[in-house]
Amino acid sequence: MATQPRGIPAPPPTGETALKPGTFDGVPVFITGGGTGLGKAIASEFARLGAPVVIASRKSKHLEAGATAMQELGAEVLAVECDIREPDAIAAAFDAATEAFGMPQVLVNNAAANFPVPAEDMSPNAWRTVVDITLNGTFFCAREFGRRHLDAGSPASIINIGASYAWTGGPGFAHSSAAKAGVKNLTESLAVEWGPYGIQVNCLVPGLMPHEDMTADIQGNLERFHDKDASQPALRVGKRQELGWAATFLASPYARFITGHTLVVDGANWQRRTLANPPVVSVRDQMGKDPFSIT
């Protein structure tokens, strides 16, 4: 009898942990954009394993949401306002984190900017903003964190959040895909530079993990298509805790020899190919936009 496709089994429920309880006791973790969405999911998994968590964001409502979520898990938490485009603001945030918990030993560069737009419609300001937050902000945070550990002579771990279109390009997301390609390359460069000093640098790429904090335009784009589970090789979308589990592993003592690596957590979706190419549909048509006109 032929085996019917069933997909990848569902993960354990939220709250389960693969690592030992207390793995991150006394290990401060600094997470940009950790108040909402996938950043909050990552922060939650570090909190469950005992880490004091520092959440950095530009928006006070995101800081409040993240701090409340960590407190509900019984974690020590500090919420700091920080615009990662500004190196001085980053330095001040790390000062506050160090005063509260000691120098952060793990940095998760999660904050990013993104929205779908055809390249011909993209304003120069839109391009600059996304690249400034996603690529420059990641470097500025890594630089501040790395300099402090290099000066102290202490080991540390950096996890950058990437995207699979760093390899493939991202039609409709030219600004973000270019920036994320830079993040992947930056990960590999810093891993080699800072490896001799005990600083790991890895990149973590999430697949489709729907959550309530997705921007309205991205949610609207997803709603334009048919069932999303059926379009994944795993026959399901990802769960947020699956990304958090991957992050805690990469920063744990059990992954010390993994550095310069980009780990994709997406059920093989980015590697999917079909036997025959489907008809090409322009990005404008996929977004339901009228034909382009300069006037």
PERACOR-V634074 format. One record per residue. RES is the residue in one small letter. PHI is phi in degrees with one decimal (* if undefined). NEAR is the number of other ideal C-beta (glycine too) atoms within 8 Angstrom. Layout:
res=<RES | RES>
phi=<PHI | PHI>
near=<NEAR | NEAR>
This chain:
res=<m | a | t | q | p | r | g | i | p | a | p | p | p | t | g | e | t | a | l | k | p | g | t | f | d | g | v | p | v | f | i | t | g | g | g | t | g | l | g | k | a | i | a | s | e | f | a | r | l | g | a | p | v | v | i | a | s | r | k | s | k | h | l | e | a | g | a | t | a | m | q | e | l | g | a | e | v | l | a | v | e | c | d | i | r | e | p | d | a | i | a | a | a | f | d | a | a | t | e | a | f | g | m | p | q | v | l | v | n | n | a | a | a | n | f | p | v | p | a | e | d | m | s | p | n | a | w | r | t | v | v | d | i | t | l | n | g | t | f | f | c | a | r | e | f | g | r | r | h | l | d | a | g | s | p | a | s | i | i | n | i | g | a | s | y | a | w | t | g | g | p | g | f | a | h | s | s | a | a | k | a | g | v | k | n | l | t | e | s | l | a | v | e | w | g | p | y | g | i | q | v | n | c | l | v | p | g | l | m | p | h | e | d | m | t | a | d | i | q | g | n | l | e | r | f | h | d | k | d | a | s | q | p | a | l | r | v | g | k | r | q | e | l | g | w | a | a | t | f | l | a | s | p | y | a | r | f | i | t | g | h | t | l | v | v | d | g | a | n | w | q | r | r | t | l | a | n | p | p | v | v | s | v | r | d | q | m | g | k | d | p | f | s | i | t>
phi=<* | -66.1 | -79.3 | -88.0 | -60.7 | -124.2 | 79.6 | -76.5 | -58.7 | -65.2 | -78.2 | -58.4 | -70.5 | -55.4 | 107.8 | -74.6 | -133.0 | -87.8 | -85.7 | -65.6 | -55.8 | 83.2 | -54.2 | -111.7 | -55.6 | 71.6 | -108.6 | -66.3 | -121.3 | -106.5 | -126.2 | -81.7 | 62.8 | -88.2 | -90.1 | -142.9 | 53.0 | -68.5 | -62.7 | -66.7 | -63.2 | -65.4 | -57.0 | -63.0 | -70.7 | -64.6 | -62.3 | -62.6 | -97.8 | 101.6 | -74.7 | -68.8 | -113.4 | -111.4 | -107.1 | -115.5 | -159.1 | -80.1 | -107.8 | -63.7 | -66.8 | -71.3 | -62.6 | -64.3 | -62.9 | -66.8 | -62.8 | -62.0 | -62.2 | -69.1 | -63.3 | -65.9 | -89.7 | 81.3 | -92.4 | -73.0 | -145.3 | -128.2 | -105.7 | -125.8 | -75.6 | -158.7 | -97.2 | -72.1 | -80.0 | -113.9 | -55.5 | -66.3 | -66.7 | -64.8 | -60.0 | -64.5 | -65.6 | -69.0 | -60.7 | -64.5 | -63.8 | -66.1 | -65.3 | -78.5 | -128.7 | 93.7 | -61.0 | -55.1 | -103.8 | -130.3 | -118.4 | -112.9 | -87.7 | -98.5 | -61.1 | -159.6 | -122.0 | -168.5 | -164.7 | -78.1 | -162.9 | -61.0 | -57.4 | -70.7 | -92.9 | -75.3 | -80.5 | -56.2 | -67.4 | -62.5 | -59.7 | -61.7 | -63.8 | -65.9 | -66.4 | -64.1 | -75.3 | -73.0 | -95.6 | -63.7 | -62.0 | -62.2 | -66.5 | -59.9 | -67.8 | -62.3 | -62.9 | -62.6 | -63.5 | -63.4 | -60.6 | -66.3 | -75.9 | -62.1 | -67.1 | -83.1 | 70.3 | -112.6 | -72.3 | -164.7 | -137.9 | -116.9 | -122.6 | -93.2 | -97.5 | -108.2 | -154.8 | -68.2 | -75.7 | -62.6 | -90.5 | -98.2 | 80.6 | -134.2 | -53.6 | 91.5 | -137.9 | -59.7 | -66.5 | -70.0 | -66.8 | -65.1 | -65.2 | -68.5 | -62.1 | -64.4 | -63.7 | -62.2 | -65.7 | -60.5 | -55.2 | -68.8 | -66.3 | -67.8 | -60.5 | -74.2 | -63.4 | -101.8 | -55.8 | -60.6 | -102.0 | 84.5 | -105.1 | -82.8 | -137.2 | -129.1 | -127.8 | -124.1 | -114.1 | -83.2 | -88.7 | -74.1 | -131.7 | -56.0 | -153.7 | -69.5 | -92.9 | -60.6 | -64.1 | -60.1 | -68.6 | -70.1 | -59.8 | -63.1 | -63.2 | -62.7 | -70.3 | -75.8 | -109.9 | -72.0 | -45.4 | -78.7 | -61.1 | -68.3 | -91.3 | -105.3 | -56.6 | -75.7 | 61.2 | -161.6 | -83.6 | -82.6 | -105.2 | -56.8 | -65.8 | -66.1 | -71.4 | -61.7 | -63.7 | -64.1 | -64.9 | -65.6 | -64.8 | -61.0 | -92.3 | -86.3 | -62.3 | -84.7 | -124.5 | -58.7 | -92.5 | -100.4 | -154.3 | 76.4 | -104.8 | -111.6 | -101.9 | -97.6 | -116.0 | -146.4 | 62.1 | 70.5 | -63.8 | -70.6 | -97.0 | -65.6 | -135.6 | -110.4 | -66.7 | -129.1 | -67.4 | -73.3 | -58.2 | -78.5 | -119.2 | -62.1 | -59.7 | -60.4 | -66.4 | -62.2 | -89.9 | 71.4 | -96.5 | -70.1 | -55.3 | -71.4 | -147.5 | -69.4 | -81.9>
near=<2 | 3 | 4 | 4 | 5 | 4 | 9 | 6 | 4 | 4 | 8 | 3 | 5 | 6 | 6 | 7 | 10 | 6 | 9 | 4 | 6 | 7 | 11 | 14 | 8 | 7 | 10 | 15 | 17 | 14 | 16 | 15 | 13 | 16 | 15 | 10 | 11 | 12 | 17 | 14 | 13 | 16 | 18 | 13 | 14 | 17 | 14 | 10 | 14 | 12 | 13 | 13 | 16 | 19 | 17 | 15 | 16 | 6 | 7 | 6 | 6 | 12 | 14 | 10 | 11 | 18 | 12 | 8 | 11 | 15 | 9 | 6 | 9 | 5 | 12 | 7 | 13 | 12 | 13 | 11 | 10 | 13 | 7 | 14 | 8 | 9 | 8 | 6 | 10 | 13 | 9 | 9 | 14 | 14 | 8 | 11 | 15 | 10 | 5 | 8 | 10 | 6 | 11 | 15 | 10 | 16 | 14 | 17 | 14 | 12 | 11 | 14 | 8 | 10 | 9 | 8 | 10 | 11 | 6 | 5 | 8 | 11 | 6 | 6 | 6 | 11 | 10 | 8 | 9 | 15 | 13 | 10 | 13 | 15 | 13 | 10 | 15 | 14 | 9 | 13 | 13 | 15 | 9 | 12 | 14 | 13 | 8 | 10 | 15 | 10 | 6 | 7 | 6 | 8 | 9 | 14 | 13 | 16 | 14 | 15 | 14 | 13 | 11 | 12 | 13 | 13 | 7 | 8 | 5 | 11 | 6 | 10 | 11 | 10 | 13 | 15 | 14 | 9 | 13 | 16 | 11 | 10 | 17 | 14 | 8 | 13 | 15 | 9 | 8 | 13 | 14 | 8 | 6 | 11 | 11 | 4 | 9 | 9 | 14 | 16 | 14 | 18 | 14 | 15 | 15 | 11 | 14 | 9 | 12 | 7 | 9 | 4 | 6 | 10 | 7 | 6 | 8 | 11 | 9 | 8 | 11 | 10 | 6 | 7 | 7 | 5 | 5 | 11 | 9 | 7 | 7 | 14 | 8 | 9 | 10 | 10 | 10 | 13 | 9 | 12 | 13 | 11 | 15 | 14 | 12 | 11 | 14 | 17 | 11 | 14 | 14 | 10 | 5 | 6 | 11 | 6 | 4 | 8 | 9 | 9 | 8 | 11 | 10 | 8 | 11 | 12 | 10 | 8 | 12 | 12 | 6 | 7 | 4 | 6 | 3 | 4 | 4 | 5 | 3 | 5 | 5 | 6 | 8 | 10 | 8 | 10 | 10 | 5 | 8 | 5 | 4 | 9 | 5 | 3 | 2>
